[in-house]
C-alpha cells in the first residue's frame, strides 16, 4: 500500500535527534549574548503576534542547533531545570509509556503542538527534563508563523441579533 503523502522526516532539517532547549526570560538578550560570546548564528526567531517579544529562536553554536524558548520565570541563577533535552522519536507513545513505567514524572502529556509535532515533557528519575517529540506535520517557517498568530489572536465574538417576539422587547 502506498501513500500520496511524502514521509515526514523524524527530525527537522538541521536538528539532532537530541537537541538542547534553553528556557530564558528574554530571547533577544540571550541571542545577543550567545552571538557575542559563543559566535552563535541566528537561524529563526518567532515573535508573539502584535508585539516585538520573541517567543522562540533557533541558533547554531559551533554547528550545533540550540533552541531558545521564552519563559519569564527562568531567572538567572535560578533553580536547575531551565535546560531541556528535546528528543525526536519515531514512536512517542512507546517511549512515553516506557519512561513512565521506569519512574519518569509527567510534566505534560502527549499533545499536538502549534509547530506540527506531538510533544510530551517528562522529568526522569535523575532530575533531567526531557521533551519528547514526534513529527506529525512538516511545516515551513511561514506556516509556523501563521499558527503562532492564530494561537495568539483574540477570539472572534459574533454579534447576537436582537430578539423580538413573545417574551422579548425590542431594545432590551
URQUIWO-V480037 format. One record per pair of residues at least 4 apart in sequence whose ideal C-beta (glycine too) atoms are under 8 Angstrom apart, sorted by the first residue. I is the first residue (numbers start at 1). J is the second residue. D is the distance in Angstrom with one decimal. If there is no record, write none. Layout:
BEGIN
I_J_D / I_J_D
END
This chain:
BEGIN
6_138_7.8 / 8_135_4.8 / 8_136_7.3 / 8_137_6.9 / 8_138_4.8 / 9_13_7.4 / 9_135_6.7 / 9_138_7.1 / 10_17_7.4 / 10_88_5.4 / 10_89_7.3 / 10_90_5.7 / 10_135_6.4 / 11_15_4.7 / 11_16_7.3 / 11_17_6.0 / 11_88_3.9 / 11_135_7.0 / 12_88_7.9 / 12_135_7.4 / 14_43_7.0 / 14_58_7.7 / 14_60_7.7 / 14_65_5.4 / 15_19_5.1 / 15_65_5.2 / 15_88_6.8 / 16_64_7.1 / 16_65_6.5 / 17_87_6.6 / 17_88_5.4 / 18_85_5.4 / 18_86_7.0 / 18_87_5.0 / 18_88_7.8 / 19_65_5.5 / 19_66_7.1 / 19_67_6.1 / 19_85_7.6 / 19_86_4.7 / 19_87_8.0 / 19_88_7.7 / 20_64_7.9 / 20_66_5.1 / 20_67_7.2 / 20_83_6.2 / 20_84_7.7 / 20_85_6.5 / 20_86_7.4 / 21_66_7.6 / 21_67_4.3 / 21_68_7.7 / 21_69_6.0 / 21_83_7.2 / 21_84_4.4 / 21_85_7.4 / 21_86_4.6 / 21_131_6.2 / 22_30_7.3 / 22_66_6.5 / 22_67_7.1 / 22_68_5.5 / 22_69_7.2 / 22_82_6.5 / 22_83_5.5 / 22_84_7.8 / 23_69_5.2 / 23_70_7.7 / 23_71_3.6 / 23_74_4.2 / 23_82_4.5 / 23_83_7.7 / 23_84_7.2 / 24_29_7.6 / 24_30_4.2 / 24_68_5.6 / 24_69_7.4 / 24_70_7.1 / 24_71_6.7 / 24_74_5.5 / 24_82_7.6 / 25_70_7.6 / 25_71_6.7 / 25_72_5.1 / 25_73_7.6 / 25_74_5.2 / 25_75_6.5 / 25_76_7.9 / 26_30_6.4 / 26_54_7.9 / 26_70_7.9 / 27_31_6.1 / 27_45_7.0 / 27_54_3.6 / 27_55_7.2 / 27_56_7.3 / 27_57_5.0 / 27_68_5.1 / 27_69_7.8 / 27_70_5.6 / 28_32_6.5 / 28_54_5.4 / 29_33_6.3 / 30_34_6.2 / 30_57_7.6 / 30_68_5.3 / 31_35_6.0 / 31_40_7.1 / 31_42_5.6 / 31_45_7.0 / 31_54_7.7 / 31_57_5.6 / 31_59_6.3 / 31_68_6.8 / 32_36_6.1 / 33_37_5.6 / 34_38_5.1 / 34_40_3.8 / 34_59_5.8 / 34_61_6.3 / 34_66_7.6 / 35_39_7.0 / 35_40_4.8 / 35_41_7.3 / 35_42_7.0 / 35_59_7.6 / 38_61_5.1 / 38_62_7.4 / 39_61_7.3 / 39_62_7.5 / 40_59_4.3 / 40_60_6.4 / 40_61_4.7 / 40_66_7.5 / 41_59_6.4 / 41_60_4.8 / 42_57_6.5 / 42_58_7.8 / 42_59_5.7 / 43_57_7.8 / 43_58_4.2 / 43_59_6.2 / 43_60_5.9 / 43_65_7.3 / 44_56_7.8 / 44_57_6.6 / 44_58_4.6 / 44_141_6.3 / 45_54_5.3 / 45_56_7.3 / 45_57_4.4 / 45_58_7.8 / 46_54_7.0 / 46_55_5.7 / 46_56_4.6 / 46_57_7.4 / 46_144_6.8 / 46_145_6.3 / 46_148_5.7 / 47_51_6.2 / 47_52_5.9 / 47_53_6.0 / 47_54_5.3 / 47_55_6.4 / 48_53_4.7 / 48_54_7.9 / 48_55_5.2 / 48_148_7.7 / 48_152_5.7 / 49_148_6.4 / 49_149_4.3 / 49_152_4.6 / 49_153_6.8 / 50_152_7.1 / 53_70_7.2 / 54_68_8.0 / 54_70_6.6 / 55_69_7.5 / 55_70_4.6 / 55_148_7.2 / 56_67_7.2 / 56_68_7.0 / 56_69_5.9 / 56_70_7.0 / 57_67_7.4 / 57_68_4.4 / 58_65_6.2 / 58_66_7.5 / 58_67_5.7 / 58_68_7.6 / 59_65_7.5 / 59_66_5.3 / 59_68_6.7 / 60_64_6.7 / 60_65_5.9 / 60_66_7.5 / 61_66_5.5 / 67_86_6.4 / 71_82_7.1 / 73_78_7.7 / 74_78_6.4 / 74_82_4.7 / 78_82_6.6 / 80_127_7.1 / 81_123_7.8 / 81_127_7.6 / 81_129_5.5 / 83_129_7.3 / 84_121_7.2 / 84_129_4.5 / 84_130_6.8 / 84_131_5.0 / 85_128_6.7 / 85_129_7.2 / 85_130_5.4 / 85_131_7.1 / 86_130_7.9 / 86_131_4.4 / 86_133_6.2 / 87_95_7.9 / 87_130_6.0 / 87_131_7.0 / 87_132_5.6 / 87_133_6.7 / 88_133_5.2 / 88_134_7.2 / 88_135_6.9 / 89_95_5.3 / 89_132_6.0 / 89_133_6.8 / 89_134_5.4 / 90_134_7.0 / 91_95_6.5 / 91_134_7.0 / 92_96_5.7 / 92_110_5.9 / 92_118_5.4 / 92_119_7.9 / 92_120_6.5 / 92_132_5.2 / 92_133_6.8 / 92_134_3.9 / 93_97_6.4 / 93_110_6.6 / 94_98_6.4 / 95_99_6.1 / 95_132_5.9 / 96_100_6.6 / 96_110_5.9 / 96_120_5.3 / 96_122_7.4 / 96_132_6.0 / 97_101_6.2 / 98_102_6.0 / 99_104_3.9 / 99_122_5.2 / 99_124_7.0 / 99_130_7.5 / 99_132_7.6 / 100_104_5.7 / 100_106_6.6 / 100_122_7.6 / 102_125_7.4 / 103_124_7.4 / 103_125_4.1 / 104_122_4.2 / 104_123_6.5 / 104_124_5.1 / 104_125_6.7 / 104_130_7.6 / 105_122_6.6 / 105_123_4.8 / 106_120_7.3 / 106_121_7.7 / 106_122_5.9 / 107_121_3.9 / 107_122_6.2 / 107_123_6.1 / 107_129_7.2 / 108_119_7.6 / 108_120_6.1 / 108_121_4.5 / 109_120_5.8 / 110_118_5.6 / 110_119_7.2 / 110_120_4.4 / 110_132_7.8 / 111_118_7.1 / 111_119_6.1 / 111_120_6.9 / 112_117_7.8 / 112_118_5.9 / 112_136_6.5 / 113_117_5.0 / 113_118_7.2 / 113_119_4.8 / 113_133_7.9 / 114_144_7.3 / 114_147_4.4 / 114_148_6.1 / 114_150_7.9 / 114_151_5.3 / 115_139_6.5 / 115_144_5.1 / 115_147_7.1 / 116_135_6.7 / 116_136_5.8 / 116_137_3.6 / 116_138_6.7 / 116_139_4.3 / 116_143_7.8 / 116_144_7.4 / 117_133_4.5 / 117_134_6.4 / 117_135_5.6 / 117_136_6.1 / 117_137_8.0 / 118_133_6.8 / 118_134_4.6 / 118_136_5.2 / 119_131_6.0 / 119_132_6.7 / 119_133_5.0 / 120_131_7.4 / 120_132_4.8 / 121_129_6.8 / 121_130_7.0 / 121_131_5.1 / 121_132_7.6 / 122_129_7.6 / 122_130_5.0 / 122_132_6.8 / 123_127_6.4 / 123_128_6.9 / 123_129_5.3 / 123_130_7.4 / 124_128_4.9 / 124_130_6.3 / 139_143_3.9 / 139_144_5.2 / 139_147_7.3 / 140_144_7.3 / 141_145_6.4 / 142_146_6.4 / 143_147_6.5 / 144_148_6.3 / 145_149_6.4 / 146_150_6.4 / 147_151_6.3 / 148_152_6.5 / 149_153_6.0 / 162_170_6.6 / 162_171_7.6 / 163_168_4.1 / 164_168_5.7 / 164_169_7.7 / 164_170_5.1 / 168_172_7.2
END
